[in-house]
Amino acid sequence: MKYTRIYSDKDGNTQFCEEEAPLKSNGEIGKLSQPFRVKELFFRETDPEYDYDFHNAPQKQFIILLDGQIEIASSLGEKRIFKGGDILLMENVEGKGHSTKAINDIVRRSIFITIP
């Protein structure tokens, strides 16, 4: 299963990297990845006009977008659009940060899963 890792490089710049959590057959229930150790889970709703200028992730966390679209810009100016169903691993807890911009005019729902 693919996800996008967002992290800070050695110079503090935010980078994007495509990662894959390999899945292994687990019989009738389907395929599973290796377990990830998690700390907390949050549900989040964000107003349609919510944009957030450059910031760092408050902690290492997965974000699963349920709906809506966002544009994330790195500190180097690279921009990517993410939509419902996309999975992000936010690891840029230090450095120059990233910005987040709402793309469409709907309430955005997501799940945040913090990692120790």
N, CA, C and O atoms as a MOPAC input file, in Angstrom:
PM7 MOZYME 1SCF
protein

 N      0.85600 1    -1.16200 1     0.00000 1
 C      0.00000 1     0.00000 1     0.00000 1
 C      0.90600 1     1.23000 1     0.00000 1
 O      1.84800 1     1.32100 1     0.78700 1
 N      0.61000 1     2.16300 1    -0.88200 1
 C      1.45500 1     3.34800 1    -1.03300 1
 C      1.01500 1     4.48800 1    -0.12100 1
 O     -0.16500 1     4.66100 1     0.18100 1
 N      2.02000 1     5.26300 1     0.30500 1
 C      1.77400 1     6.49100 1     1.05300 1
 C      2.88100 1     7.47300 1     0.71600 1
 O      3.93100 1     7.08800 1     0.20400 1
 N      2.63800 1     8.74500 1     1.00700 1
 C      3.63100 1     9.78500 1     0.76100 1
 C      4.25500 1    10.20100 1     2.08300 1
 O      3.56500 1    10.59800 1     3.02200 1
 N      5.56200 1    10.10100 1     2.13400 1
 C      6.31900 1    10.52100 1     3.31700 1
 C      6.75000 1    11.96800 1     3.11400 1
 O      7.32300 1    12.30800 1     2.07900 1
 N      6.47800 1    12.81900 1     4.09500 1
 C      6.86800 1    14.22500 1     4.05800 1
 C      7.82300 1    14.43600 1     5.22700 1
 O      7.44100 1    14.28900 1     6.38800 1
 N      9.06600 1    14.78400 1     4.90900 1
 C     10.11300 1    14.82300 1     5.92200 1
 C     11.04800 1    16.00900 1     5.68800 1
 O     10.99400 1    16.65100 1     4.63900 1
 N     11.90500 1    16.29300 1     6.67000 1
 C     12.91600 1    17.34200 1     6.54800 1
 C     14.25700 1    16.69600 1     6.23400 1
 O     14.67000 1    15.74300 1     6.89500 1
 N     14.93900 1    17.23100 1     5.20700 1
 C     16.26400 1    16.71200 1     4.87300 1
 C     17.31500 1    17.31600 1     5.80600 1
 O     16.97200 1    18.06500 1     6.72200 1
 N     18.56900 1    17.00200 1     5.58400 1
 C     19.64000 1    17.46200 1     6.48600 1
 C     19.78300 1    18.97500 1     6.51500 1
 O     20.34300 1    19.52100 1     7.46600 1
 N     19.27800 1    19.67900 1     5.47100 1
 C     19.32500 1    21.14200 1     5.43400 1
 C     18.05500 1    21.78500 1     5.98600 1
 O     17.92500 1    23.00900 1     5.97600 1
 N     17.12000 1    20.96700 1     6.46600 1
 C     15.87400 1    21.47700 1     7.02600 1
 C     14.78900 1    21.71900 1     5.99700 1
 O     13.72000 1    22.22600 1     6.34000 1
 N     15.04000 1    21.36400 1     4.72600 1
 C     14.03200 1    21.54200 1     3.67700 1
 C     13.04800 1    20.37900 1     3.67400 1
 O     13.42900 1    19.22800 1     3.88600 1
 N     11.79200 1    20.69000 1     3.43300 1
 C     10.75900 1    19.66600 1     3.37200 1
 C     10.83300 1    18.95100 1     2.03100 1
 O     10.94800 1    19.58400 1     0.98200 1
 N     10.76600 1    17.63300 1     2.07700 1
 C     10.83800 1    16.78500 1     0.88600 1
 C      9.64800 1    15.84200 1     0.85400 1
 O      9.07600 1    15.51800 1     1.89500 1
 N      9.27300 1    15.39600 1    -0.35200 1
 C      8.24400 1    14.37700 1    -0.55800 1
 C      8.93600 1    13.08800 1    -1.02000 1
 O      9.91500 1    13.13700 1    -1.76500 1
 N      8.43100 1    11.96000 1    -0.58100 1
 C      8.98700 1    10.67400 1    -0.98800 1
 C      7.85600 1     9.65000 1    -1.00300 1
 O      7.09700 1     9.54000 1    -0.04000 1
 N      7.74800 1     8.91200 1    -2.08900 1
 C      6.72600 1     7.86400 1    -2.17300 1
 C      7.27100 1     6.60500 1    -1.49900 1
 O      8.38100 1     6.16300 1    -1.79400 1
 N      6.48700 1     6.04000 1    -0.60100 1
 C      6.87300 1     4.83200 1     0.13300 1
 C      5.82000 1     3.75600 1    -0.09700 1
 O      4.71700 1     4.03400 1    -0.56600 1
 N      6.17700 1     2.54500 1     0.23900 1
 C      5.23700 1     1.44000 1     0.12100 1
 C      5.31300 1     0.57600 1     1.36700 1
 O      6.39800 1     0.19300 1     1.80500 1
 N      4.15700 1     0.27300 1     1.93300 1
 C      4.06200 1    -0.70100 1     3.02100 1
 C      3.70600 1    -2.02200 1     2.35200 1
 O      2.57000 1    -2.20500 1     1.91600 1
 N      4.66200 1    -2.94300 1     2.26600 1
 C      4.37800 1    -4.22200 1     1.59100 1
 C      3.22600 1    -4.95900 1     2.27300 1
 O      3.09300 1    -4.94400 1     3.49600 1
 N      2.41300 1    -5.59200 1     1.46300 1
 C      1.27700 1    -6.36800 1     1.97000 1
 C      1.54300 1    -7.84700 1     1.75000 1
 O      2.09400 1    -8.24900 1     0.72600 1
 N      1.14300 1    -8.64400 1     2.72200 1
 C      1.34200 1   -10.08700 1     2.66600 1
 C     -0.01500 1   -10.76700 1     2.84300 1
 O     -0.82100 1   -10.35100 1     3.67500 1
 N     -0.25500 1   -11.79200 1     2.07500 1
 C     -1.52200 1   -12.51200 1     2.16000 1
 C     -1.74600 1   -13.03000 1     3.57500 1
 O     -0.85200 1   -13.59000 1     4.21000 1
 N     -2.97300 1   -12.82100 1     4.04100 1
 C     -3.35700 1   -13.30700 1     5.36200 1
 C     -4.63000 1   -14.14400 1     5.25100 1
 O     -5.52400 1   -14.06500 1     6.09400 1
 N     -4.68300 1   -14.92900 1     4.21000 1
 C     -5.80800 1   -15.83300 1     4.00700 1
 C     -7.06600 1   -15.11700 1     3.55500 1
 O     -7.00800 1   -14.14600 1     2.80200 1
 N     -8.20200 1   -15.60800 1     4.02300 1
 C     -9.50700 1   -15.10100 1     3.59000 1
 C     -9.73100 1   -13.62900 1     3.90500 1
 O    -10.50400 1   -12.96700 1     3.21200 1
 N     -9.06500 1   -13.09700 1     4.94300 1
 C     -9.31600 1   -11.70100 1     5.31800 1
 C     -8.58100 1   -10.70700 1     4.42800 1
 O     -8.78300 1    -9.50000 1     4.55600 1
 N     -7.73200 1   -11.19700 1     3.52700 1
 C     -7.02900 1   -10.31800 1     2.59500 1
 C     -5.56500 1   -10.17200 1     2.94300 1
 O     -4.97300 1   -11.03300 1     3.59400 1
 N     -4.98900 1    -9.06700 1     2.49700 1
 C     -3.56700 1    -8.80600 1     2.69000 1
 C     -3.36500 1    -7.78300 1     3.80600 1
 O     -4.15700 1    -6.85300 1     3.96100 1
 N     -2.30000 1    -7.96700 1     4.57700 1
 C     -1.98600 1    -7.06500 1     5.67500 1
 C     -0.52400 1    -6.62900 1     5.58100 1
 O      0.33100 1    -7.37000 1     5.09600 1
 N     -0.25900 1    -5.40600 1     6.05800 1
 C      1.12000 1    -4.94700 1     6.20400 1
 C      1.63600 1    -5.42800 1     7.55400 1
 O      0.88500 1    -5.97500 1     8.36200 1
 N      2.91500 1    -5.21700 1     7.78400 1
 C      3.45100 1    -5.40100 1     9.12200 1
 C      2.79500 1    -4.33900 1    10.01300 1
 O      2.45300 1    -3.26600 1     9.51600 1
 N      2.61100 1    -4.59800 1    11.29600 1
 C      1.97900 1    -3.59500 1    12.15700 1
 C      2.87800 1    -2.37600 1    12.36700 1
 O      4.10300 1    -2.49200 1    12.41700 1
 N      2.25300 1    -1.21500 1    12.48700 1
 C      2.92400 1     0.02400 1    12.86000 1
 C      2.57400 1     0.29900 1    14.31200 1
 O      1.41400 1     0.17200 1    14.70600 1
 N      3.53800 1     0.66500 1    15.08800 1
 C      3.28900 1     1.05700 1    16.47500 1
 C      2.66400 1     2.45300 1    16.46400 1
 O      3.20800 1     3.36400 1    15.83900 1
 N      1.53600 1     2.63200 1    17.14100 1
 C      0.84900 1     3.92600 1    17.15600 1
 C      0.61000 1     4.37600 1    18.59100 1
 O      0.63900 1     3.58100 1    19.53000 1
 N      0.37100 1     5.68700 1    18.72800 1
 C      0.17500 1     6.27400 1    20.04900 1
 C     -1.27700 1     6.69400 1    20.24600 1
 O     -1.92900 1     6.24300 1    21.18800 1
 N     -1.79000 1     7.55700 1    19.36400 1
 C     -3.15600 1     8.08000 1    19.48600 1
 C     -3.79000 1     8.19100 1    18.10700 1
 O     -3.10100 1     8.20700 1    17.08700 1
 N     -5.11000 1     8.26900 1    18.09800 1
 C     -5.86400 1     8.45600 1    16.86400 1
 C     -6.83100 1     9.61000 1    17.07800 1
 O     -7.52100 1     9.67500 1    18.09500 1
 N     -6.87700 1    10.52400 1    16.10500 1
 C     -7.78400 1    11.67200 1    16.16200 1
 C     -8.60700 1    11.72400 1    14.88600 1
 O     -8.09000 1    11.44300 1    13.80400 1
 N     -9.88000 1    12.07900 1    14.99900 1
 C    -10.70700 1    12.43400 1    13.85100 1
 C    -10.65700 1    13.95100 1    13.72800 1
 O    -10.65600 1    14.65300 1    14.73900 1
 N    -10.61500 1    14.46100 1    12.50600 1
 C    -10.51600 1    15.92300 1    12.32000 1
 C    -11.44600 1    16.37000 1    11.20100 1
 O    -11.57600 1    15.70700 1    10.17200 1
 N    -12.08500 1    17.50200 1    11.42700 1
 C    -12.88000 1    18.17800 1    10.41000 1
 C    -12.30400 1    19.57700 1    10.25500 1
 O    -12.06200 1    20.27200 1    11.24200 1
 N    -12.08600 1    19.98400 1     9.00800 1
 C    -11.47500 1    21.27600 1     8.71900 1
 C    -12.40300 1    22.08700 1     7.82900 1
 O    -12.89800 1    21.57500 1     6.82500 1
 N    -12.64600 1    23.35300 1     8.18400 1
 C    -13.49300 1    24.23100 1     7.38600 1
 C    -12.93900 1    24.40000 1     5.97000 1
 O    -11.72600 1    24.32600 1     5.77600 1
 N    -13.80200 1    24.62500 1     4.98400 1
 C    -13.37200 1    24.73100 1     3.58500 1
 C    -12.33800 1    25.83300 1     3.33000 1
 O    -11.49800 1    25.70000 1     2.44000 1
 N    -12.39400 1    26.90000 1     4.09200 1
 C    -11.47300 1    28.02500 1     3.84700 1
 C    -10.17700 1    27.91200 1     4.65000 1
 O     -9.36200 1    28.83500 1     4.63800 1
 N     -9.97900 1    26.79000 1     5.34800 1
 C     -8.80300 1    26.63500 1     6.19600 1
 C     -7.53700 1    26.40800 1     5.36200 1
 O     -7.39100 1    25.37400 1     4.70900 1
 N     -6.63600 1    27.37700 1     5.39300 1
 C     -5.30300 1    27.26500 1     4.80800 1
 C     -4.31900 1    27.51000 1     5.94300 1
 O     -4.60300 1    28.28100 1     6.86000 1
 N     -3.17600 1    26.86100 1     5.88600 1
 C     -2.20000 1    26.97700 1     6.96800 1
 C     -0.83600 1    27.26600 1     6.35800 1
 O     -0.27800 1    26.43700 1     5.63900 1
 N     -0.30100 1    28.45800 1     6.65400 1
 C      0.99700 1    28.86700 1     6.11800 1
 C      2.09000 1    27.93600 1     6.66400 1
 O      1.79000 1    26.98400 1     7.38500 1
 N      3.31900 1    28.20200 1     6.33000 1
 C      4.41800 1    27.29500 1     6.65400 1
 C      4.45800 1    26.93400 1     8.13500 1
 O      4.41500 1    27.79700 1     9.01300 1
 N      4.54200 1    25.62200 1     8.38000 1
 C      4.53900 1    25.05800 1     9.72700 1
 C      5.15700 1    23.66400 1     9.67200 1
 O      5.30200 1    23.08000 1     8.59900 1
 N      5.51000 1    23.15400 1    10.81200 1
 C      5.98200 1    21.77600 1    10.93400 1
 C      4.86000 1    20.92700 1    11.49700 1
 O      3.93700 1    21.43300 1    12.13500 1
 N      4.95200 1    19.64000 1    11.25500 1
 C      4.01600 1    18.71400 1    11.88600 1
 C      4.25400 1    18.75400 1    13.39600 1
 O      5.40500 1    18.81400 1    13.82600 1
 N      3.18600 1    18.72200 1    14.21900 1
 C      3.36200 1    18.80000 1    15.66500 1
 C      4.00000 1    17.54200 1    16.25900 1
 O      4.59800 1    17.59100 1    17.33400 1
 N      3.87100 1    16.42600 1    15.55600 1
 C      4.48500 1    15.16100 1    15.95200 1
 C      4.52000 1    14.26400 1    14.72900 1
 O      3.86300 1    14.55000 1    13.72900 1
 N      5.26700 1    13.19900 1    14.79900 1
 C      5.29400 1    12.23300 1    13.70100 1
 C      3.91500 1    11.57400 1    13.65300 1
 O      3.43000 1    11.06900 1    14.66500 1
 N      3.28400 1    11.58000 1    12.47200 1
 C      1.91700 1    11.07400 1    12.38700 1
 C      1.54500 1    10.70000 1    10.96100 1
 O      2.04200 1    11.28200 1     9.99700 1
 N      0.66400 1     9.72200 1    10.84800 1
 C      0.00600 1     9.42400 1     9.58700 1
 C     -1.23900 1    10.29600 1     9.51400 1
 O     -1.90200 1    10.52900 1    10.52400 1
 N     -1.55000 1    10.77100 1     8.32800 1
 C     -2.82000 1    11.44800 1     8.06400 1
 C     -3.48600 1    10.68700 1     6.92600 1
 O     -2.89800 1    10.50200 1     5.86100 1
 N     -4.71500 1    10.25100 1     7.16100 1
 C     -5.51000 1     9.59100 1     6.12100 1
 C     -6.59900 1    10.56900 1     5.72800 1
 O     -7.47200 1    10.89300 1     6.53300 1
 N     -6.54900 1    11.03500 1     4.49900 1
 C     -7.55200 1    11.97700 1     4.00600 1
 C     -8.79500 1    11.19700 1     3.60200 1
 O     -8.71800 1    10.25300 1     2.81500 1
 N     -9.93000 1    11.59600 1     4.14200 1
 C    -11.17900 1    10.90400 1     3.82300 1
 C    -11.89900 1    11.54300 1     2.64700 1
 O    -12.53600 1    10.84700 1     1.85600 1
 N    -11.80400 1    12.86400 1     2.52600 1
 C    -12.44200 1    13.56400 1     1.41000 1
 C    -11.78700 1    14.92200 1     1.23300 1
 O    -10.88100 1    15.28400 1     1.98300 1
 N    -12.24000 1    15.66100 1     0.25700 1
 C    -11.65100 1    16.96300 1    -0.02400 1
 C    -10.31200 1    16.83200 1    -0.73000 1
 O     -9.84300 1    15.72900 1    -1.01200 1
 N     -9.71400 1    17.96800 1    -1.00500 1
 C     -8.39900 1    18.01400 1    -1.63100 1
 C     -7.57700 1    19.10600 1    -0.97600 1
 O     -8.10000 1    20.15400 1    -0.59500 1
 N     -6.28300 1    18.84800 1    -0.84800 1
 C     -5.36100 1    19.85000 1    -0.32800 1
 C     -4.13700 1    19.92000 1    -1.22600 1
 O     -3.77200 1    18.95900 1    -1.90400 1
 N     -3.52200 1    21.09100 1    -1.20300 1
 C     -2.23200 1    21.25300 1    -1.86300 1
 C     -1.20600 1    21.48400 1    -0.76100 1
 O     -1.35600 1    22.39000 1     0.05900 1
 N     -0.16900 1    20.66300 1    -0.74800 1
 C      0.92000 1    20.84900 1     0.20300 1
 C      2.12500 1    21.34800 1    -0.57700 1
 O      2.50800 1    20.76600 1    -1.59200 1
 N      2.72600 1    22.44700 1    -0.08500 1
 C      3.92500 1    23.01800 1    -0.70300 1
 C      5.09900 1    22.79800 1     0.22900 1
 O      5.00200 1    23.02700 1     1.43500 1
 N      6.21000 1    22.35000 1    -0.33900 1
 C      7.42800 1    22.16100 1     0.44800 1
 C      8.15800 1    23.49000 1     0.58700 1
 O      7.82200 1    24.46700 1    -0.08100 1
 N      9.15100 1    23.51500 1     1.45200 1
 C      9.95900 1    24.72300 1     1.63200 1
 C     10.77500 1    25.05400 1     0.38600 1
 O     11.27700 1    26.17000 1     0.25500 1
 N     10.91000 1    24.09200 1    -0.53100 1
 C     11.64000 1    24.32200 1    -1.78600 1
 C     10.70800 1    24.73500 1    -2.92100 1
 O     11.15900 1    24.94500 1    -4.04700 1
 N      9.40300 1    24.85400 1    -2.63200 1
 C      8.44400 1    25.29300 1    -3.64200 1
 C      7.75400 1    24.18100 1    -4.40000 1
 O      6.88300 1    24.45700 1    -5.22500 1
 N      8.11600 1    22.92300 1    -4.14600 1
 C      7.42500 1    21.81700 1    -4.79900 1
 C      6.02300 1    21.71800 1    -4.22600 1
 O      5.83900 1    21.81600 1    -3.01300 1
 N      5.02200 1    21.52200 1    -5.09900 1
 C      3.62900 1    21.42600 1    -4.66400 1
 C      3.04700 1    20.10500 1    -5.13600 1
 O      3.29300 1    19.65500 1    -6.25500 1
 N      2.26500 1    19.49500 1    -4.25000 1
 C      1.54900 1    18.26300 1    -4.60300 1
 C      0.12700 1    18.36700 1    -4.09000 1
 O     -0.13700 1    18.97900 1    -3.05500 1
 N     -0.78300 1    17.75900 1    -4.83300 1
 C     -2.19500 1    17.73800 1    -4.45500 1
 C     -2.53800 1    16.34300 1    -3.94200 1
 O     -2.17400 1    15.33200 1    -4.54300 1
 N     -3.25100 1    16.31700 1    -2.81200 1
 C     -3.68600 1    15.07100 1    -2.20000 1
 C     -5.20000 1    15.11100 1    -2.04000 1
 O     -5.78400 1    16.17600 1    -1.83900 1
 N     -5.82900 1    13.94100 1    -2.13100 1
 C     -7.29500 1    13.86200 1    -2.10300 1
 C     -7.74100 1    12.73400 1    -1.18900 1
 O     -6.92400 1    11.98300 1    -0.65700 1
 N     -9.05600 1    12.63000 1    -1.01800 1
 C     -9.62100 1    11.56400 1    -0.21400 1
 C     -9.07300 1    10.21100 1    -0.62000 1
 O     -9.01800 1     9.88600 1    -1.80600 1
 N     -8.66600 1     9.42200 1     0.36400 1
 C     -8.07500 1     8.11400 1     0.12100 1
 C     -6.55400 1     8.12500 1     0.17700 1
 O     -5.93900 1     7.06600 1     0.30000 1
 N     -5.93200 1     9.30000 1     0.08900 1
 C     -4.47600 1     9.39100 1     0.16400 1
 C     -4.00900 1     9.27700 1     1.61000 1
 O     -4.70200 1     9.68800 1     2.54100 1
 N     -2.81800 1     8.71200 1     1.77400 1
 C     -2.21500 1     8.52500 1     3.08800 1
 C     -0.89700 1     9.28000 1     3.11400 1
 O     -0.07500 1     9.13600 1     2.20900 1
 N     -0.69400 1    10.08800 1     4.15500 1
 C      0.53400 1    10.86300 1     4.31700 1
 C      1.21300 1    10.44500 1     5.60900 1
 O      0.55000 1    10.21000 1     6.62000 1
 N      2.54300 1    10.35100 1     5.57700 1
 C      3.32500 1    10.15900 1     6.79600 1
 C      4.08400 1    11.45200 1     7.03000 1
 O      5.03900 1    11.75800 1     6.31700 1
 N      3.66200 1    12.20100 1     8.01900 1
 C      4.25300 1    13.50200 1     8.31900 1
 C      5.39300 1    13.31700 1     9.31200 1
 O      5.17600 1    12.96500 1    10.47200 1
 N      6.61600 1    13.56100 1     8.83600 1
 C      7.79600 1    13.42100 1     9.68700 1
 C      8.58200 1    14.72800 1     9.80400 1
 O      9.62500 1    14.76000 1    10.45700 1
 N      8.09900 1    15.79800 1     9.18500 1
 C      8.85200 1    17.06000 1     9.23100 1
 C      8.49900 1    17.85100 1    10.49400 1
 O      7.88900 1    18.91800 1    10.42500 1
 N      8.88900 1    17.31500 1    11.62700 1
 C      8.61200 1    17.95600 1    12.91200 1
 C      9.60800 1    19.07800 1    13.21100 1
 O      9.39800 1    19.85600 1    14.14100 1
 N     10.67200 1    19.16800 1    12.44400 1
 C     11.65600 1    20.24500 1    12.54400 1
 C     11.97200 1    20.71800 1    11.13300 1
 O     11.59600 1    20.06500 1    10.16000 1
 N     12.65500 1    21.83700 1    11.01800 1
 C     13.05800 1    22.33500 1     9.71000 1
 C     12.18700 1    23.49100 1     9.26200 1
 O     11.57400 1    24.17800 1    10.07900 1
 N     12.13900 1    23.70000 1     7.94000 1
 C     11.48000 1    24.87300 1     7.35800 1
 C      9.97600 1    24.69100 1     7.14600 1
 O      9.27100 1    25.66000 1     6.86400 1
 N      9.48700 1    23.47400 1     7.27800 1
 C      8.04500 1    23.24300 1     7.24500 1
 C      7.43200 1    23.13100 1     5.86100 1
 O      8.12300 1    23.06700 1     4.84400 1
 N      6.10900 1    23.11100 1     5.86600 1
 C      5.29600 1    23.00300 1     4.65100 1
 C      4.04900 1    23.86300 1     4.84300 1
 O      3.69400 1    24.21100 1     5.96900 1
 N      3.39600 1    24.19900 1     3.74600 1
 C      2.10800 1    24.89500 1     3.83400 1
 C      1.01900 1    23.97200 1     3.31200 1
 O      1.27600 1    23.07300 1     2.51000 1
 N     -0.19700 1    24.20800 1     3.77900 1
 C     -1.35400 1    23.41700 1     3.36200 1
 C     -2.44100 1    24.36300 1     2.88500 1
 O     -2.76600 1    25.33900 1     3.56200 1
 N     -3.00400 1    24.07200 1     1.71500 1
 C     -4.03800 1    24.92800 1     1.13100 1
 C     -5.21300 1    24.06100 1     0.68900 1
 O     -5.02800 1    23.04200 1     0.02500 1
 N     -6.42600 1    24.47600 1     1.06400 1
 C     -7.63400 1    23.77100 1     0.62400 1
 C     -7.83300 1    24.00200 1    -0.87000 1
 O     -7.62200 1    25.11000 1    -1.36300 1
 N     -8.23600 1    22.96300 1    -1.58500 1
 C     -8.43700 1    23.06800 1    -3.03400 1
 C     -9.90600 1    23.25200 1    -3.38800 1
 O    -10.23300 1    24.05700 1    -4.26100 1
 N    -10.79200 1    22.52300 1    -2.72900 1
 C    -12.21100 1    22.65000 1    -3.07300 1
 C    -12.99400 1    23.17000 1    -1.86800 1
 O    -12.50200 1    23.16500 1    -0.74000 1
 N    -14.18700 1    23.60700 1    -2.12300 1
 C    -14.98800 1    24.31300 1    -1.12200 1
 C    -15.88700 1    23.35900 1    -0.33800 1
 O    -17.10900 1    23.50800 1    -0.33500 1
 N    -15.26800 1    22.37100 1     0.33300 1
 C    -16.04800 1    21.45700 1     1.16400 1
 C    -15.32700 1    21.28000 1     2.50300 1
 O    -14.12500 1    21.52200 1     2.61300 1
 N    -16.07900 1    20.85700 1     3.50700 1
 C    -15.47800 1    20.49900 1     4.79000 1
 C    -14.60000 1    19.27500 1     4.53500 1
 O    -15.02100 1    18.31600 1     3.88700 1
 N    -13.39300 1    19.32500 1     5.04700 1
 C    -12.44000 1    18.24600 1     4.83100 1
 C    -12.37400 1    17.37900 1     6.08300 1
 O    -12.24200 1    17.89300 1     7.19400 1
 N    -12.46600 1    16.07400 1     5.90400 1
 C    -12.39200 1    15.14400 1     7.02100 1
 C    -11.13500 1    14.28500 1     6.88400 1
 O    -10.76400 1    13.88500 1     5.78000 1
 N    -10.49300 1    14.00900 1     8.00100 1
 C     -9.28100 1    13.20600 1     7.97600 1
 C     -9.09800 1    12.48700 1     9.30700 1
 O     -9.75600 1    12.80300 1    10.29900 1
 N     -8.20300 1    11.52600 1     9.30600 1
 C     -7.83900 1    10.78900 1    10.51200 1
 C     -6.35800 1    10.99000 1    10.74300 1
 O     -5.55300 1    10.79800 1     9.83200 1
 N     -5.99300 1    11.37500 1    11.95200 1
 C     -4.59200 1    11.56300 1    12.34600 1
 C     -4.22200 1    10.40400 1    13.28300 1
 O     -4.93200 1    10.13300 1    14.25100 1
 N     -3.12400 1     9.73600 1    12.99300 1
 C     -2.64800 1     8.62400 1    13.81800 1
 C     -1.21600 1     8.93800 1    14.21300 1
 O     -0.30700 1     8.86200 1    13.38700 1
 N     -1.01300 1     9.29300 1    15.48900 1
 C      0.32000 1     9.67400 1    15.93100 1
 C      1.18000 1     8.43700 1    16.17600 1
 O      0.68700 1     7.36700 1    16.53300 1
 N      2.48200 1     8.62500 1    15.97100 1
 C      3.45200 1     7.53500 1    16.07300 1
 C      4.46300 1     7.88600 1    17.15300 1
 O      4.93300 1     9.02200 1    17.20700 1
 N      4.80700 1     6.93000 1    18.01600 1
 C      5.79600 1     7.23000 1    19.06700 1
 C      7.18000 1     7.55300 1    18.48700 1
 O      8.11700 1     7.82500 1    19.23800 1

